[in-house]
Amino acid sequence: MVEENENIEDLEFTDSEVELTPDQKFQKDRDFEVEFMPLITPLYNFAYRLTLDEDEAKDLVQDSYLKAYRFFHSFQKGTNAKAWLFRILKNSFINEYRKKSKEPNKVDYQDVETYYNSEDINVPITPDLRVEAVSEMLGDEITNALNALDVDFRTVIILCDLEGFTYEEMSKILNIPIGTVRSRLHRARMLLKEKLKSYALKMGYKDSD
Amino acid sequence: MNSFFEGQNEKPVSKHNNDVDTPEGKEKCLEIINLILDGEATVEQMEYFNSKIKCCEKSMAFYDMEKCVKDVIQKKIDNKPVPQDLIDCIKSRLKG
């Protein structure tokens, strides 16, 4: 759970910590390393899957660790360190990296969500995709389909299916209501299946019809 | 949006909602299936799944597909190894 640390969302990253004695700093460094360094693999992979760029992912992870260290005093031991760190990284991504995104035609996420949530939507709900076709796909094909999704949709699938966060944890990490987590995830999976269907057709599989 | 997503804890589940031949029924069915697969379904939604979805061949085909997609994401997408220079750089900057 990350409730206890949700103020990280609003933190302005200014120095607020009192100077530590050498013993206190030693203890802090040790606690930080034990708590957060084992999380570097999922954090780096989350960063890479957001940015799709190794250098940007490295910068993002480094920034996130430095912020986490600086604000370690606001982290409560025993709470969900992974969710706390992911939230910091997600905020850094939005605030610093996404602004300079190279994507020229970014999807207006709100428009997409409004469209998919509208009552009179009249599009195929599920592509006619065969289980056999999906299960035989290579990892690269699954990865490409996921990476082809808009980053907001990609993110919820990563957090839920790859990282195993609960809806409540995702709600805290993304700073959105749980209902939005559920609906965004649902739409993301619909879109992913459409991408997978395209790959399946390219591979020569036929529709289930 | 008339959906299980909203007020899922308050709204009773209709016994006639599992008409998967309509777009609305199909969407509702998929919503429940996703909640089940994500371990986020309420008791009521689990009951609906057990009584209405499990015994419907079409619905279970959707279940198989949703489960398959979730499985391939979990099993076939590999983690990239963390570059050693990143680990070294972070440790060095934290010490400094």
HADDOCK unambig.tbl for C-alpha pairs under 7 A between the chains (distance, minus, plus):
assign (segid A and resid 41 and name CA) (segid B and resid 81 and name CA) 6.92 0.50 0.50
assign (segid A and resid 41 and name CA) (segid B and resid 82 and name CA) 5.89 0.50 0.50
assign (segid A and resid 44 and name CA) (segid B and resid 82 and name CA) 6.50 0.50 0.50
assign (segid A and resid 45 and name CA) (segid B and resid 79 and name CA) 6.22 0.50 0.50
assign (segid A and resid 45 and name CA) (segid B and resid 80 and name CA) 6.31 0.50 0.50
assign (segid A and resid 58 and name CA) (segid B and resid 86 and name CA) 6.41 0.50 0.50
assign (segid A and resid 62 and name CA) (segid B and resid 90 and name CA) 5.96 0.50 0.50
assign (segid A and resid 66 and name CA) (segid B and resid 94 and name CA) 6.99 0.50 0.50
assign (segid A and resid 117 and name CA) (segid B and resid 1 and name CA) 6.47 0.50 0.50
assign (segid A and resid 118 and name CA) (segid B and resid 1 and name CA) 6.87 0.50 0.50
assign (segid A and resid 119 and name CA) (segid B and resid 1 and name CA) 6.13 0.50 0.50
assign (segid A and resid 125 and name CA) (segid B and resid 23 and name CA) 6.56 0.50 0.50
assign (segid A and resid 125 and name CA) (segid B and resid 27 and name CA) 6.56 0.50 0.50
assign (segid A and resid 131 and name CA) (segid B and resid 65 and name CA) 5.46 0.50 0.50
assign (segid A and resid 131 and name CA) (segid B and resid 68 and name CA) 6.41 0.50 0.50
assign (segid A and resid 134 and name CA) (segid B and resid 69 and name CA) 6.93 0.50 0.50
assign (segid A and resid 135 and name CA) (segid B and resid 68 and name CA) 6.57 0.50 0.50
assign (segid A and resid 135 and name CA) (segid B and resid 72 and name CA) 6.50 0.50 0.50
assign (segid A and resid 139 and name CA) (segid B and resid 76 and name CA) 4.49 0.50 0.50
assign (segid A and resid 139 and name CA) (segid B and resid 77 and name CA) 5.37 0.50 0.50
assign (segid A and resid 142 and name CA) (segid B and resid 73 and name CA) 6.84 0.50 0.50
assign (segid A and resid 143 and name CA) (segid B and resid 77 and name CA) 6.09 0.50 0.50
assign (segid A and resid 161 and name CA) (segid B and resid 70 and name CA) 6.41 0.50 0.50
assign (segid A and resid 161 and name CA) (segid B and resid 73 and name CA) 6.81 0.50 0.50
assign (segid A and resid 161 and name CA) (segid B and resid 74 and name CA) 6.25 0.50 0.50
assign (segid A and resid 162 and name CA) (segid B and resid 73 and name CA) 6.88 0.50 0.50
assign (segid A and resid 162 and name CA) (segid B and resid 74 and name CA) 5.55 0.50 0.50
assign (segid A and resid 179 and name CA) (segid B and resid 5 and name CA) 5.84 0.50 0.50
assign (segid A and resid 179 and name CA) (segid B and resid 6 and name CA) 6.40 0.50 0.50
assign (segid A and resid 182 and name CA) (segid B and resid 5 and name CA) 6.46 0.50 0.50
assign (segid A and resid 183 and name CA) (segid B and resid 5 and name CA) 6.61 0.50 0.50
assign (segid A and resid 186 and name CA) (segid B and resid 31 and name CA) 6.89 0.50 0.50
